[in-house]
Amino acid sequence: MKKLINIVYLAHRRMEYSDLLFLNLSKCKFKDFHITICSMNCAVGRAENVLKNAIENYNLDASLFITYETINNYMDKIKYCIEQNYEYSIKLDEDIFMGPQAWDYLFDNIALLNNEDNLIISPALSSGIPTIDSFIKYNLTHEQKNEIHSEFSKAIISNAWGVDYSFLNESLKPNYNEELFYNLVNNFNHHYKGIHPVRVNLNVQNKLNDFIKDNISMFFENRNFIIEELNRPYLCNSMFAIKTNVWRKIIENKSLFVDNFDEVALNNYKKINNKKILFIVNTFAIHTMYNTLWEYSDIELINKIEDDFYNYIKNYCKEILKE
């Protein structure tokens, strides 16, 4: 029987990260989901091993899609998945991790998308945009919050993707002003609005990840989760749930696109149709870091930092779950 939900897992260069995802999904009470592992022809052997691990070691319902596209490989994966006959889809990048309690809450509340006003449900990712502020609010101590905001203030936002964002620095100094920051982003006349200090400054990301390690016991908390609509101008979270037929409608509307990705298209659709984006604002969901940091620091150093962080999380989870 066809599952209710398709998790569109975008495996790319860090396929070993899939093991932690599968571990947490295998511990969920909710089982009515399928995982479509999406990868590229150049990595087919590694992707086949990921599929084997999901099925044989974690008893998960999964399949593999391999694209032969290069430049447009991302959209080729999405286009395949939106044609599969699942009621709901969850887009998931390979560098995002969430405990089974939070996963089950998302699964149990996914029917909120049956209300046509609601476009997307997304957890509060640690370095998601705009959810980093919710993550800080609900998961960091007062002292940690002050420290990370201090790192925001030290950051300098300049150019990214050929766009000058330096005007945002006035919202960072002398102290980070969250509302001013997002108001400035909202009023900026450009389609790329997924900007934040955490996306362009390695010190900010490292400090945040240090606090995540300090507070890692929250990862498996069975807390009273909260769903809210946040009044924010742009969604740049790389994990979200959406009705598959709605996602297909967006992808097929070429007028919404400005590039080979669906991020701007999703945001344009939301704005044009006055849709809501719902956030589970108090999840302890981890996004390891943005790859845009490669443009500002040494790639090998960043990869090592990210791998060490992943291994810390994985070792903690395996110890707690006694795997």
N, C-alpha and C positions, 0 to 999 in steps of 0.2 A: 504494500500500500504506500502511496506517495506521502512523504512527510509534509508537515504543515509549513515548516520554515527551512529555507536554504541559507546556510552560512557561506557567503562568498569569500573564501579565504585566499587572499592575494599573496601567495608565497613568491618571494623574489630572490634576494641574495642571502637571506639568513634563515634558510629552511630548517636548521636545527632548532630554531625558536618554536617551531610547531609542537614540539614535545610537551612544553609547558601548557600550551593551549589545550591539547588533547587531554592532558591530565586533569585540568579543571573541568572541561566539558564532560568527561567521563564520570565525574562526581555529582553532576546535576541530577535532580529528581525528575525534571522535565526531559523527555526523550524524543519528542516528536520533531526532530530536526535532522537535516542532512548537511554534510559539509562538502562543498565543491572546491577542491584544491586547484587553484588556477596558477599555471606556471608557463614557462617558455620552452621552446624546442631545444635551446642551448643547455637547459638544465633538466631534461626529461628523466635522466637516470636518478638524480637526487629527488625529483618530485615523485617518482614511482616509489622510492623508499619511504617518503613521507606518507603516501597513501597506505602502504603496507603497514606502517607503524600505527596509523589511525585505526585500521581494521583489525589487525592481528593482536596488537598489544593493548588497545584501549576499547575494542569492541564498539567502535563508532560507525555509523552509517556514512560512507564517504565515497566520492568518485574523483576522477582527475580530468581536468581539461587542459590541453596543451595548445598554445597558440604559436603559429609560425610567423606572426607579425613581429616586427622589430620596433619601428618608431611608434606605431599605434597599438602596441601590445596590451596596454592597460584597457583601452576601450574595447578591444576585441574580446577580452575576458568578460567585461561587463555585458557586452551585447549577447554573448553566449548565455550568461546566467539569467538575464531578464527574459529569455525565451523559454526557460524551463518552467514547468507548470507547478510553481509553489505559490501559496497565497502571500507569504511574506519573505523578504530577503533581508539578510544582515550583511552589510559590507564590513569586512574586517581585514585590516592590514596585519602583517606578520609581527609587528612590534608592539602589540597591545595585549594586555593580560588582565584578567578579572577573575575573582573567586567564584565558585559555584553558587554561592548565595546570591550574588549580584546577577549572575547569568540567569538564575531561576526567576528572579524578580522581573528581569527584562522579558523573558519568555512568557511569564504569567500575565504581563500587562501589554503584550504586543497587540492585543485586540483594540487598544485605544486608537490604533491606526484605522479602524473601521469608521471612525468619525472622519468625514472628509475634510474637516478643518485642520486635522493633524497630519502633517507631512512626514515627520521623522520623530523617532525616539532615540536618544543617544545617552550613554552614561557620561558622567563627569570624568573625562580623561585627565590625567595629571598634567600633561602639557598640551592638552587640546585647546583649540581656540573656538569658542570663548570659555571653555569649561575649566581652564586652569584656575580661574578665580574662585569658582565653586569648590574645586578640589582643595584649594588652600583654606577656604572658609571652614570646611567640614572636617578636614583631616590633619591640619597643622595646629600646633600650640600657638598661643599669642606671641611668644618669643620667636618661634620659627616663622610665623607670618611676617613679623617685623623685619627679620633677617632677609627673607626672600624679596620683600618689597624694597629693601635697601639695595639688593642686587639689581632689581628692575631700574632703580634710579641711577645706578652706575652705568647701565647699558646705554649705548648710543645706536639709535636706529637711523640708518641712512638709505642706501639703495638696495633694492632687491627686485629681481625680475624686470630690471630696466625701469623701475619706478622709484621716485624720490619720496621716502616716507619720513624725512627729517622733521617735518612739522609736528610729528607725534611726540618728539622729545620734550615738549613743554608740559606734557601730561605725566612725565616721569620725574621731573625735577622741580623743587627739591625733594618732593615725596610723590610716590606713585598715586595718581588720582584715577581710579578705575572708571568712574562715570565719565570724566573728561576724556579719557583715552578712547572709550568706545563711541562717544559723541563725535570726536574728531574723525575716527574711522568711518562712522556712518555718513558724515558730511563730505567725505572725500570722493571726488568724481572719478572713480576708476573701478574697473571690475575686479581687480585683485585686492581683496581686503583681509586676507588671512594672515595678518601681521601681528606680532607681539614680541616683546623682548626675549621670551623663551625660544623663539624660532630663529633668532639671529645672534644669540650670545651664549657661548659655551659655559661661562661662569654661572649664569642663571640656571641653565639646565643641570649642571653638576650640583649646585646647591640644592635644587629641588629634589634631585635623585638621592642626595645624602639624607634629606629629611624623610624621604620614602623608606629608606633602609632603617632609619631610626624608628619609624612608626609601622614597620612591616606587619606587626601583629594585627593591624586593622584589616589586612587583606581578606581574612576569613570571617570577619565579624558578620553576624546575622542581625544587622541593624534595621531599624525602621526606615526603610528607604522612602524618599520623597521625590515626586515627579512635579516639575514646575515648567512653565514656559518662561524662558529668559528673554528679556527685551534687548537683544544684541543684533548688530547689523549683519553678521556673517558667520556661517558655519564652516569650520575647517577641521572638525573632528574626523579622524580616519576610521571611525566605527559608528555605524548607525543602522537602525532598523527602518524599513520602509515597505509599503505594499508593493509587490512585484509589478502589478499592472500600472501603478503610478510611476514607478521608476522607468518602466518601458516607455510610458507616455513622454516622460522628460527626455529620455535618450533619443527618441525618434523626432523630437522637435529641434531641428538644426538651428533655428533662430535663437535658441537659448545659449548656444555655445560660442566661445571665443578662442578655444584651443582644443587640444586632444584629450582633455579630461572633463569629467562631469561636475567638478566642484562648483565652478561658476554657474553652470546650467542649473544645478539644484538651487542655488541661492537666487538666481533670476526667477525661477519658477515660483519659489516661495514668495518673493516680493510682488511679482505680477499678480498672483492669485491670492495674496493675503493669507497665506497658510501659517500654521503654527509649528514650531519645532519644540518638542518636549524633551526635557533633560531629567535624568535621574541624578539630581544635583549632589547627593551625598554618597556616591559610590567611591570606593578606593580602587579605581581602575587606572592601570599604569600604561602610559605611552612612553617608551624608553627615551626617544628623542627624535627631532626632525632631521631629515637628511639635508636640509638647507644649511645646517651648521657646517657641512663640508666646505661651503664657500667662504667660511670665516676662520677655519682652523685646519690643522693637519688631519688628513683623512685617516691615516693609519692610527693616529692617537685617538681620534673619535671612535673608530671601530673597536679599539681595545677597551676604551671606557664603556662603551655600550655592551660589549660582550661580557665584561666583568660584572656590570650591573645586572644583566640578564641572568648570569650564573648565580648571583647572590639570591635573586628572587626564586629561581628554580630550586636551588638547594634548600631554601626555607620551605617552599611548598612541599617538596618531597619529604622533608623531615616531618612536617606537620601531618601530612597525609600518609606517612609511613610507606612510601612507595620504594 
